[in-house]
Amino acid sequence: MMGVELELFVLPALMTLGFCVFTAFEVKTSWWRKLLKWSILIGGTLLLYRTVGHMALVFPILVMGVGAIVHVTWCRKHKIHPVHATPRRKYYELRGVE
């Protein structure tokens, strides 16, 4: 029977997918916000694993799914391309990032 190895394999795969898809949106995000986001996602999953086993993988998948829905909705509302982050200047202005 597989232990926490499954979570430790799936989490980096999800992180890689997230980096590939949303890199254009994270260019000016501070390092500490990125670290906090991934620490919560990884830490939350590993803590949940201790209580619910492999069902803990629902947590990162759910968080990333909800985040993607909110992201696409917000981008469309503000007329920003949800994959390419264009127009880039407008995107960063709306986020308050310089």
Secondary structure as GFF3:
##gff-version 3
##sequence-region A 1 98
A	DSSP	alpha_helix	5	26	.	.	.	ID=ss1
A	DSSP	alpha_helix	31	52	.	.	.	ID=ss2
A	DSSP	three_ten_helix	53	57	.	.	.	ID=ss3
A	DSSP	alpha_helix	58	77	.	.	.	ID=ss4
A	DSSP	alpha_helix	88	95	.	.	.	ID=ss5
###
